C-alpha cells in the first residue's frame, strides 16, 4: 500500500498543529490501534479488559505526541501510514503487555521470549527499514524475523512454517539479531565516502 494523499494531508495538519488536526488523526486511526492491541494480546494469550485496552491505546497516542510528534516525524512515506502506525502500535503494545504479565508467568514459555526480544525491535525503524536490514540475513533467519517481529507469530507457529524444531527458533532469532546489530553498528559508524 502507498502513502495516500488523504493521509499525507492529515499528517501535515497534525504535525503543523492545525485546528482539529490531532483530533482528526485520532478519529481516523484509533480503531486501528484497538485492533493492534487486541491482536497482540490474543497472540500472547494475555486477557484484556476494556479498561486495559483503553489504557494501552491511550498510551500509544501519548507516545505519538511525545517530543513534538517525533515518531510521526520519522515516517518517510515509503509505505501506507496505517502500516507504519500498526508496526509502531504493536511495538508499544508488546512492551506494555509484558508489564501486565504476572511475574511467574513471565518465566514460562513464549512470555519470556516476549520480554527479552521485544526490546530489540524498538529502534529498528519502519517496516521498510526492517525489510532492508533483513536482506543481510540468510533466508531462514530472515523468515523467522519476519514471522516473529512483523507478524507476531509464536515460536511453535514459526517452527511449523520453517520446518524446524521449536527449540531451535530461539537460537535462529538470536543469531539474526546479532547479525542485524552488527549491520546497524556498521551503518552508524562508517563515515560516508567523500568523492574524489
N, CA and C of each residue as an Amber inpcrd file, in Angstrom:
protein
   588
   0.8420000  -1.1960000   0.0000000   0.0000000   0.0000000   0.0000000
   0.8790000   1.2490000   0.0000000   0.3330000   2.3040000  -0.5580000
   1.1080000   3.5390000  -0.6650000   0.5680000   4.5820000   0.3050000
   1.3740000   5.5990000   0.4990000   1.0150000   6.7260000   1.3530000
   0.0040000   7.5800000   0.5860000  -1.2550000   7.5450000   1.0040000
  -2.3120000   8.2240000   0.2670000  -2.2670000   9.7350000   0.4820000
  -2.8410000  10.4550000  -0.4590000  -2.8840000  11.9190000  -0.3640000
  -3.7150000  12.3560000   0.8390000  -4.7910000  11.6200000   1.1350000
  -5.6330000  11.9560000   2.2900000  -4.8180000  11.8750000   3.5720000
  -4.0550000  10.7750000   3.7030000  -3.2370000  10.6210000   4.9050000
  -2.0890000  11.6290000   4.9450000  -1.5390000  11.9490000   3.7880000
  -0.4580000  12.9430000   3.7330000  -0.9490000  14.2830000   4.2880000
  -2.1160000  14.7040000   3.8250000  -2.6660000  15.9900000   4.2810000
  -3.0270000  15.9330000   5.7620000  -3.5750000  14.8020000   6.1850000
  -3.9380000  14.6400000   7.5950000  -2.6850000  14.7250000   8.4720000
  -1.6260000  14.0380000   8.0610000  -0.3800000  14.0600000   8.8370000
   0.2170000  15.4660000   8.8660000   0.2010000  16.1530000   7.7380000
   0.7260000  17.5220000   7.6910000  -0.0410000  18.4370000   8.6370000
  -1.3720000  18.3190000   8.6430000  -2.1910000  19.1410000   9.5450000
  -1.8740000  18.8440000  10.9910000  -1.6850000  17.5500000  11.2840000
  -1.4030000  17.1390000  12.6550000  -0.0500000  17.6900000  13.1040000
   0.9840000  17.5160000  12.2830000   2.3240000  17.9590000  12.6480000
   2.4390000  19.4810000  12.7240000   1.6050000  20.1570000  11.9480000
   1.6060000  21.6210000  11.9800000   0.6980000  22.1660000  13.0840000
   0.0910000  21.2620000  13.8380000  -0.8190000  21.6150000  14.9360000
  -1.9780000  22.5060000  14.4540000  -2.4810000  22.1790000  13.2900000
  -3.6430000  22.9090000  12.7630000  -4.8730000  22.5710000  13.6040000
  -5.8650000  23.4720000  13.6230000  -7.0870000  23.1820000  14.3890000
  -7.6850000  21.8410000  13.9720000  -8.0060000  21.0290000  14.9450000
  -8.5870000  19.6900000  14.7890000  -7.6810000  18.7020000  14.0740000
  -6.4180000  19.0590000  13.8340000  -5.5080000  18.1330000  13.1700000
  -5.3200000  16.8470000  13.9540000  -4.9890000  16.9800000  15.2420000
  -4.7790000  15.7980000  16.0760000  -6.0660000  15.0310000  16.2880000
  -7.1610000  15.7440000  16.5070000  -8.4510000  15.0820000  16.7230000
  -8.8500000  14.2550000  15.5050000  -8.6430000  14.8050000  14.2970000
  -8.9810000  14.0680000  13.0770000  -8.0640000  12.8610000  12.8880000
  -6.8020000  13.0290000  13.2660000  -5.8540000  11.9180000  13.2040000
  -6.3260000  10.7770000  14.1140000  -6.7000000  11.1170000  15.3420000
  -7.1700000  10.1120000  16.2970000  -8.4470000   9.4490000  15.7730000
  -9.3680000  10.2440000  15.2470000 -10.6100000   9.6780000  14.7080000
 -10.3200000   8.6520000  13.6110000  -9.3180000   8.9450000  12.7950000
  -9.0240000   8.0630000  11.6630000  -8.3300000   6.7660000  12.0980000
  -7.4510000   6.8340000  13.0900000  -6.5990000   5.6830000  13.3790000
  -6.8580000   4.9850000  14.7200000  -7.7620000   5.4930000  15.5260000
  -7.9940000   4.8700000  16.8280000  -8.4600000   3.4190000  16.6940000
  -9.3440000   3.1540000  15.7400000  -9.8210000   1.7740000  15.5500000
  -8.6720000   0.8440000  15.1740000  -7.7100000   1.3460000  14.3970000
  -6.5380000   0.5560000  14.0420000  -5.7520000   0.1730000  15.2960000
  -5.5610000   1.1350000  16.1990000  -4.8060000   0.8500000  17.4180000
  -5.5480000  -0.1660000  18.3050000  -6.8740000  -0.0440000  18.3800000
  -7.6440000  -1.0300000  19.1450000  -7.4540000  -2.4330000  18.5630000
  -7.4840000  -2.5220000  17.2380000  -7.2900000  -3.8180000  16.5820000
  -5.8940000  -4.3640000  16.8740000  -4.8810000  -3.5130000  16.7660000
  -3.4990000  -3.9370000  17.0160000  -3.3460000  -4.4450000  18.4510000
  -3.9030000  -3.7240000  19.4050000  -3.8030000  -4.1280000  20.8150000
  -4.5060000  -5.4610000  21.0310000  -5.7120000  -5.6000000  20.5130000
  -6.4520000  -6.8640000  20.6750000  -5.6840000  -8.0330000  20.0640000
  -5.1710000  -7.8320000  18.8570000  -4.4620000  -8.8940000  18.1430000
  -3.1770000  -9.2710000  18.8750000  -2.4360000  -8.2670000  19.3170000
  -1.1700000  -8.5190000  20.0210000  -1.4090000  -9.2730000  21.3210000
  -2.4360000  -8.8840000  22.0630000  -2.7640000  -9.5750000  23.3180000
  -3.2240000 -11.0060000  23.0470000  -4.0380000 -11.1960000  22.0210000
  -4.5460000 -12.5320000  21.7050000  -3.4110000 -13.4710000  21.3160000
  -2.4480000 -12.9860000  20.5410000  -1.3170000 -13.8180000  20.1280000
  -0.5070000 -14.3040000  21.3190000  -0.5130000 -13.5100000  22.3840000
   0.2880000 -13.8480000  23.5570000  -0.5640000 -14.3980000  24.7020000
  -1.8440000 -14.6880000  24.4090000  -2.7570000 -15.2430000  25.4200000
  -2.8140000 -14.3810000  26.6750000  -2.8310000 -13.0740000  26.4850000
  -2.9300000 -12.1520000  27.6180000  -4.3490000 -11.5830000  27.6220000
  -5.1410000 -11.8950000  28.6480000  -6.5150000 -11.3780000  28.6840000
  -6.5190000  -9.8730000  28.9400000  -7.4110000  -9.1810000  28.2490000
  -7.5410000  -7.7300000  28.4160000  -8.9690000  -7.3700000  28.7740000
  -9.1260000  -6.4870000  29.7280000 -10.4360000  -5.9020000  29.9910000
 -10.5920000  -4.6870000  29.0640000 -11.8200000  -4.1970000  28.8750000
 -11.9860000  -2.9710000  28.0930000 -11.1570000  -1.8070000  28.6440000
 -11.0250000  -1.7420000  29.9690000 -10.2210000  -0.6690000  30.5720000
  -8.7440000  -0.8370000  30.2280000  -8.2350000  -2.0940000  30.2310000
  -6.8490000  -2.3610000  29.8340000  -6.6100000  -1.8830000  28.4060000
  -7.5370000  -2.2520000  27.5290000  -7.4170000  -1.8940000  26.1160000
  -7.3950000  -0.3770000  25.9520000  -8.2880000   0.2980000  26.6560000
  -8.3200000   1.7630000  26.5920000  -7.0130000   2.3680000  27.0800000
  -6.4780000   1.8190000  28.1720000  -5.2220000   2.3320000  28.7320000
  -4.0730000   2.1940000  27.7430000  -3.9810000   1.0270000  27.1020000
  -2.8670000   0.7920000  26.1710000  -2.9970000   1.6890000  24.9440000
  -4.2130000   1.8340000  24.4250000  -4.4120000   2.7180000  23.2740000
  -4.0950000   4.1730000  23.6420000  -4.4850000   4.5760000  24.8410000
  -4.1730000   5.9390000  25.2880000  -2.6670000   6.1400000  25.3870000
  -1.9610000   5.1100000  25.8590000  -0.5010000   5.2090000  25.9610000
   0.1410000   5.2940000  24.5780000  -0.3850000   4.5430000  23.6150000
   0.1220000   4.6310000  22.2410000  -0.0260000   6.0640000  21.7220000
  -1.1940000   6.6560000  21.9420000  -1.4210000   8.0330000  21.4860000
  -0.4790000   9.0110000  22.1820000  -0.2540000   8.7820000  23.4720000
   0.6840000   9.6540000  24.2010000   2.0930000   9.5480000  23.6340000
   2.5030000   8.3370000  23.3000000   3.8470000   8.1570000  22.7250000
   3.9610000   8.8710000  21.3780000   2.8690000   8.9050000  20.6340000
   2.9040000   9.5480000  19.3190000   3.0990000  11.0610000  19.4190000
   2.5860000  11.6690000  20.5000000   2.7240000  13.1260000  20.6060000
   3.9730000  13.5440000  21.3780000   4.6720000  12.5660000  21.9780000
   5.8870000  12.8960000  22.7320000   6.9280000  13.5600000  21.8390000
   7.7070000  14.4660000  22.4350000   8.8300000  15.1080000  21.7350000
   8.4120000  15.7000000  20.3930000   7.3030000  16.4640000  20.4470000
   6.8170000  17.1420000  19.2400000   6.5510000  16.1550000  18.0990000
   5.8100000  15.0930000  18.4080000   5.4030000  14.0930000  17.4080000
   6.6080000  13.4150000  16.7580000   7.6400000  13.1110000  17.5500000
   8.8800000  12.5600000  16.9900000   8.6410000  11.2850000  16.1830000
   7.7890000  10.3890000  16.6870000   7.5380000   9.1330000  15.9710000
   6.8820000   9.4110000  14.6210000   5.9200000  10.3170000  14.6070000
   5.2470000  10.6350000  13.3480000   6.1800000  11.3490000  12.3810000
   7.0890000  12.1500000  12.8970000   8.0270000  12.8720000  12.0210000
   9.0460000  11.9290000  11.3890000   9.2420000  10.7550000  11.9850000
  10.1730000   9.7790000  11.3970000   9.5620000   9.0220000  10.2210000
   8.2590000   9.1400000  10.0370000   7.6020000   8.4400000   8.9340000
   8.0830000   9.0150000   7.6070000   8.5380000   8.1370000   6.7160000
   9.1390000   8.5960000   5.4580000   8.2050000   8.4810000   4.2560000
   7.0130000   7.9460000   4.4630000   6.0550000   7.8740000   3.3670000
   6.3470000   6.7930000   2.3490000   7.1680000   5.7980000   2.7120000
   7.5070000   4.7350000   1.7670000   6.4980000   3.5880000   1.8120000
   5.5930000   3.6380000   2.7650000   4.5020000   2.6570000   2.8560000
   3.2730000   3.4420000   3.2790000   2.1770000   2.7380000   3.4970000
   0.9900000   3.4550000   3.9570000   1.1950000   3.9110000   5.3980000
   0.5430000   4.9910000   5.7640000   0.6270000   5.4910000   7.1320000
   0.0420000   4.4630000   8.1000000  -1.0150000   3.7820000   7.6790000
  -1.6310000   2.7690000   8.5430000  -0.6520000   1.6370000   8.8500000
   0.1270000   1.2060000   7.8630000   1.1170000   0.1470000   8.0810000
   2.1580000   0.5890000   9.0930000   2.6610000   1.7920000   8.9210000
   3.6610000   2.3350000   9.8460000   3.0970000   2.4110000  11.2610000
   1.8770000   2.9260000  11.3830000   1.2710000   3.0670000  12.7050000
   0.9850000   1.7100000  13.3420000   0.6370000   0.7200000  12.5310000
   0.3930000  -0.6240000  13.0750000   1.6730000  -1.1990000  13.6700000
   2.8020000  -1.0110000  12.9770000   4.0890000  -1.5100000  13.4910000
   4.4500000  -0.7830000  14.7810000   4.3160000   0.5440000  14.7800000
   4.6150000   1.3330000  15.9740000   3.6990000   0.9180000  17.1250000
   2.4110000   0.8200000  16.8400000   1.4480000   0.4450000  17.8730000
   1.7310000  -0.9260000  18.4490000   2.1270000  -1.8810000  17.5950000
   2.4250000  -3.2330000  18.0600000   3.6270000  -3.2220000  19.0010000
   4.6710000  -2.4750000  18.6420000   5.8700000  -2.4120000  19.4980000
   5.5210000  -1.8670000  20.8820000   4.7480000  -0.7870000  20.8870000
   4.3750000  -0.1780000  22.1660000   3.4850000  -1.1380000  22.9560000
   2.5310000  -1.7610000  22.2710000   1.6130000  -2.6880000  22.9400000
   2.3660000  -3.8600000  23.5560000   3.3500000  -4.4100000  22.8350000
   4.1250000  -5.5390000  23.3620000   4.8210000  -5.1290000  24.6520000
   5.4380000  -3.9630000  24.6460000   6.1530000  -3.5030000  25.8480000
   5.1890000  -3.3210000  27.0230000   4.0190000  -2.7570000  26.7390000
   3.0570000  -2.5360000  27.8190000   2.4210000  -3.8360000  28.2820000
   2.1610000  -4.7460000  27.3580000   1.5420000  -6.0180000  27.7270000
   2.4750000  -6.8650000  28.5770000   3.7590000  -6.8420000  28.2790000
   4.6770000  -7.6620000  29.0670000   4.7110000  -7.1970000  30.5190000
   4.4470000  -5.9000000  30.7410000   4.4100000  -5.3860000  32.1080000
   3.1890000  -5.9000000  32.8690000   2.1820000  -6.3600000  32.1290000
   0.9570000  -6.8470000  32.7570000   1.0050000  -8.3420000  33.0370000
   2.0790000  -9.0160000  32.5540000   2.1810000 -10.4590000  32.7720000
   2.6440000 -10.7000000  34.2060000   1.9150000 -11.4930000  35.0040000
   2.3780000 -11.8060000  36.3620000   3.7800000 -12.4100000  36.3220000
   4.5840000 -12.0880000  37.3180000   5.9940000 -12.4910000  37.3140000
   6.2070000 -13.9830000  37.0720000   5.4520000 -14.9110000  37.7520000
   5.6980000 -16.3350000  37.4870000   5.4390000 -16.6960000  36.0360000
   4.4230000 -16.0750000  35.4290000   4.0910000 -16.4000000  34.0450000
   5.1670000 -15.9080000  33.0920000   5.8740000 -14.8410000  33.4460000
   6.9280000 -14.3230000  32.5810000   8.0230000 -15.3470000  32.3610000
   8.1760000 -16.2520000  33.3060000   9.2660000 -17.2020000  33.2200000
   8.8860000 -18.4390000  32.4280000   7.6570000 -18.4890000  31.9150000
   7.1800000 -19.6670000  31.2190000   7.1010000 -19.4210000  29.7210000
   7.5620000 -20.3860000  28.9340000   7.3280000 -20.4300000  27.5050000
   7.5680000 -19.1420000  26.7560000   6.6180000 -18.8400000  25.8510000
   6.7650000 -17.7030000  24.9460000   6.8410000 -16.3780000  25.6730000
   6.2970000 -16.2800000  26.8960000   6.2730000 -14.9900000  27.5770000
   7.6870000 -14.4850000  27.8470000   8.6060000 -15.3810000  28.2080000
   9.9750000 -14.9360000  28.4490000  10.6140000 -14.4640000  27.1580000
  10.2070000 -15.0620000  26.0380000  10.7170000 -14.6170000  24.7480000
  10.2500000 -13.2000000  24.4550000   8.9930000 -12.9260000  24.7640000
   8.4510000 -11.5910000  24.5300000   9.2180000 -10.5560000  25.3340000
   9.4770000 -10.8650000  26.6130000  10.1500000  -9.9270000  27.4980000
  11.5100000  -9.5350000  26.9480000  12.3050000 -10.5390000  26.5310000
  13.6640000 -10.2440000  26.0950000  13.7080000  -9.6720000  24.6860000
  12.8930000 -10.2590000  23.7920000  13.0710000  -9.9430000  22.3860000
  12.3180000  -8.7120000  21.9350000  11.2650000  -8.3260000  22.6400000
  10.5330000  -7.1430000  22.2090000  11.3940000  -5.8970000  22.3320000
  12.4310000  -5.9390000  23.1840000  13.3320000  -4.8030000  23.3180000
  14.0600000  -4.5300000  22.0110000  14.3280000  -5.5960000  21.2420000
  15.1960000  -5.4690000  20.0810000  14.6070000  -4.6050000  18.9790000
  13.2750000  -4.6900000  18.7810000  12.6830000  -4.0330000  17.6220000
  12.4510000  -2.5480000  17.8110000  12.5750000  -2.0400000  19.0190000
  12.1680000  -0.6770000  19.3020000  12.8380000   0.3490000  18.4050000
  14.1320000   0.1810000  18.1230000  14.8680000   1.2100000  17.3940000
  15.1590000   0.8610000  15.9420000  14.5520000  -0.1940000  15.4180000
  14.8750000  -0.5790000  14.0450000  14.2660000   0.3450000  13.0020000
  13.1980000   1.0630000  13.3280000  12.5930000   1.9820000  12.3680000
  11.3220000   1.4120000  11.7690000  10.9810000   1.8860000  10.5800000
   9.7360000   1.4940000   9.9220000   9.8480000   0.0850000   9.3530000
   8.7260000  -0.4510000   8.9190000   8.7250000  -1.7900000   8.3220000
   9.6580000  -1.8360000   7.1250000   9.6890000  -0.7660000   6.3160000
  10.5760000  -0.7260000   5.1570000  12.0340000  -0.8140000   5.5840000
  12.3850000  -0.1130000   6.6640000  13.7630000  -0.1580000   7.1600000
  14.1080000  -1.5480000   7.6740000  13.1490000  -2.1790000   8.3460000
  13.3630000  -3.5460000   8.8350000  13.5790000  -4.4940000   7.6590000
  12.7310000  -4.3880000   6.6320000  12.8520000  -5.2620000   5.4630000
  14.2200000  -5.0790000   4.7940000  14.7010000  -3.8460000   4.7370000
  16.0110000  -3.5730000   4.1480000  17.1050000  -4.2810000   4.9520000
  17.0150000  -4.2170000   6.2780000  18.0060000  -4.8810000   7.1290000
  17.9490000  -6.4030000   6.9700000  16.7350000  -6.9380000   6.7790000
  16.5870000  -8.3920000   6.6900000  17.2560000  -8.9700000   5.4450000
  17.5410000  -8.1380000   4.4520000  18.2220000  -8.6090000   3.2380000
  19.6350000  -9.0930000   3.5430000  20.1760000  -8.6990000   4.6960000
  21.5330000  -9.1040000   5.0760000  21.5530000 -10.4740000   5.7610000
  20.3900000 -11.0880000   5.9420000  20.3090000 -12.3520000   6.6740000
  20.1160000 -13.5270000   5.7290000  20.5590000 -14.7320000   6.1350000
  20.1760000 -15.9420000   5.3920000  18.6490000 -16.0680000   5.3850000
  18.1330000 -16.7590000   4.3960000  16.6820000 -16.8110000   4.1840000
  15.9170000 -17.3150000   5.4100000  16.4110000 -18.3850000   6.0420000
  15.6990000 -18.9380000   7.2020000  15.6230000 -17.9160000   8.3300000
  16.7410000 -17.2310000   8.5980000  16.7590000 -16.2360000   9.6700000
  15.8610000 -15.0530000   9.3220000  15.8830000 -14.6220000   8.0680000
  15.0310000 -13.5010000   7.6510000  13.5570000 -13.8680000   7.7980000
  13.1950000 -15.1010000   7.3900000  11.7910000 -15.5320000   7.5220000
  11.3820000 -15.5890000   8.9840000  12.2730000 -16.1100000   9.8310000
  11.9620000 -16.1980000  11.2670000  11.7350000 -14.8100000  11.8470000
  12.5710000 -13.8500000  11.4710000  12.4260000 -12.4780000  11.9740000
  11.1120000 -11.8660000  11.5210000  10.7790000 -12.0690000  10.2410000
   9.5070000 -11.5260000   9.7310000   8.3250000 -12.1240000  10.4890000
   8.3480000 -13.4320000  10.6620000   7.2340000 -14.1090000  11.3250000
   7.0870000 -13.6530000  12.7780000   8.2140000 -13.4900000  13.4720000
   8.1450000 -13.1400000  14.8890000   7.8390000 -11.6560000  15.0920000
   8.6240000 -10.7810000  14.4440000   8.5140000  -9.3530000  14.7320000
   7.4300000  -8.6420000  13.9300000   7.2520000  -9.0270000  12.6730000
   6.2980000  -8.3010000  11.8330000   4.9200000  -8.9430000  11.8180000
   4.8640000 -10.2590000  12.0430000   3.5660000 -10.9360000  12.0130000
   3.1090000 -11.3980000  13.3920000   3.9800000 -11.2750000  14.3930000
   3.5910000 -11.6110000  15.7610000   3.3610000 -13.0900000  16.0150000
   4.0030000 -13.9720000  15.2170000   3.8040000 -15.4160000  15.3950000
   4.5620000 -15.9180000  16.6220000   4.0440000 -17.0070000  17.2060000
   4.6950000 -17.6570000  18.3500000   5.7720000 -18.6180000  17.8410000
   6.6040000 -19.0680000  18.7720000   7.6930000 -19.9690000  18.3990000
   7.1690000 -21.2430000  17.7380000   6.0910000 -21.8130000  18.2870000
   5.5440000 -23.0430000  17.7130000   5.0950000 -22.8450000  16.2670000
   4.4410000 -21.7130000  16.0100000   3.9780000 -21.4190000  14.6450000
   5.1620000 -21.2090000  13.7070000   6.1790000 -20.4960000  14.1890000
   7.3700000 -20.2470000  13.3680000   8.0600000 -21.5710000  13.0340000
   8.1770000 -22.4490000  14.0420000   8.8210000 -23.7500000  13.8260000
   8.1030000 -24.5410000  12.7370000   6.7640000 -24.5370000  12.7800000
   6.0000000 -25.2700000  11.7620000   6.2110000 -24.6690000  10.3790000
   6.2090000 -23.3470000  10.2900000   6.3790000 -22.7090000   8.9760000
   7.7760000 -22.9150000   8.4040000   8.7860000 -22.9560000   9.2890000
  10.1640000 -23.1200000   8.8200000  10.5610000 -24.5890000   8.6890000
   9.7490000 -25.4790000   9.2900000  10.0820000 -26.8940000   9.2510000
  11.2650000 -27.2420000  10.1380000  11.3420000 -26.5760000  11.3190000
  12.4380000 -26.8250000  12.2640000  11.8500000 -27.1600000  13.6310000
  12.7120000 -27.6380000  14.5320000  12.2630000 -27.9180000  15.8960000
  11.9780000 -26.6060000  16.6160000  10.9510000 -26.6210000  17.4800000
  10.5680000 -25.3850000  18.1710000  11.7120000 -24.8230000  19.0050000
  12.5180000 -25.7130000  19.6140000  13.5990000 -25.2020000  20.4590000
  14.7710000 -24.6320000  19.6570000  14.6960000 -24.7030000  18.3310000
  15.7500000 -24.0860000  17.5150000  15.3730000 -22.6660000  17.0680000
  14.1100000 -22.2810000  17.2860000  13.6650000 -20.9510000  16.8400000
  14.3840000 -19.8500000  17.6190000  14.5110000 -20.0210000  18.9320000
  15.2030000 -19.0170000  19.7470000  16.6180000 -18.7600000  19.2640000
  17.4490000 -19.8150000  19.0710000  18.7980000 -19.5990000  18.5560000
  18.8250000 -18.9600000  17.1690000  17.8640000 -19.3150000  16.3040000
  17.8070000 -18.7030000  14.9720000  17.5840000 -17.1980000  15.1000000
  16.6100000 -16.8110000  15.9400000  16.3360000 -15.3890000  16.1410000
  17.5100000 -14.6800000  16.8030000  18.1680000 -15.3680000  17.7170000
  19.3120000 -14.7760000  18.4060000  20.4480000 -14.4870000  17.4230000
  20.7420000 -15.4450000  16.5430000  21.7830000 -15.2260000  15.5230000
  21.4010000 -14.0710000  14.6050000  20.1260000 -14.0360000  14.2220000
  19.6620000 -12.9750000  13.3170000  19.7960000 -11.6130000  13.9770000
  19.4160000 -11.5090000  15.2440000  19.5240000 -10.2270000  15.9420000
  20.9780000  -9.7730000  16.0260000  21.8830000 -10.7140000  16.2910000
  23.2990000 -10.3610000  16.3960000  23.8260000  -9.8420000  15.0560000
  23.4320000 -10.4980000  13.9690000  23.8450000 -10.0460000  12.6340000
  23.3120000  -8.6430000  12.3560000  22.0440000  -8.4140000  12.6970000
  21.4410000  -7.1030000  12.4450000  22.0850000  -6.0210000  13.3030000
  22.4140000  -6.3700000  14.5540000  23.1010000  -5.3800000  15.4080000
  24.4210000  -4.9510000  14.7730000  25.1530000  -5.9150000  14.2240000
  26.4260000  -5.5880000  13.5620000  26.1940000  -4.7070000  12.3430000
  25.1400000  -5.0180000  11.5800000  24.8190000  -4.2090000  10.4060000
  24.4910000  -2.7720000  10.8040000  23.7180000  -2.6350000  11.8780000
  23.3270000  -1.2990000  12.3390000  24.5570000  -0.5310000  12.8070000
  25.4570000  -1.2090000  13.5530000  26.6710000  -0.5350000  14.0270000
  27.5450000  -0.1040000  12.8600000  27.6690000  -0.9670000  11.8530000
  28.4670000  -0.6180000  10.6800000  27.8650000   0.5780000   9.9640000
  26.5310000   0.5640000   9.8440000  25.8470000   1.6520000   9.1440000
  26.0160000   2.9720000   9.8900000  25.9260000   2.9110000  11.2250000
  26.0270000   4.1370000  12.0190000  27.4630000   4.6050000  12.1850000
  28.4140000   3.6550000  12.1750000  29.7870000   4.0160000  12.4910000
  30.6720000   4.2880000  11.2890000  30.1980000   3.9490000  10.0850000
  31.0280000   4.1340000   8.9050000  30.7650000   5.4980000   8.2910000
  31.7710000   6.3700000   8.2170000  31.5540000   7.6760000   7.6130000
  31.2950000   7.5360000   6.1240000  30.5040000   8.4350000   5.5940000
  30.2270000   8.4050000   4.1630000  31.5080000   8.7090000   3.3900000
  31.6800000   7.9960000   2.2900000  32.8730000   8.2040000   1.4650000
  32.7860000   9.5580000   0.7750000  33.8610000  10.3060000   0.8210000
  33.8970000  11.6150000   0.1580000  34.3890000  11.4110000  -1.2540000
  33.6010000  11.8310000  -2.2580000  34.0080000  11.6180000  -3.6490000
  35.3370000  12.3200000  -3.9260000  36.0910000  11.7550000  -4.9290000
  37.3280000  12.4050000  -5.3450000  38.4540000  11.8010000  -4.6700000
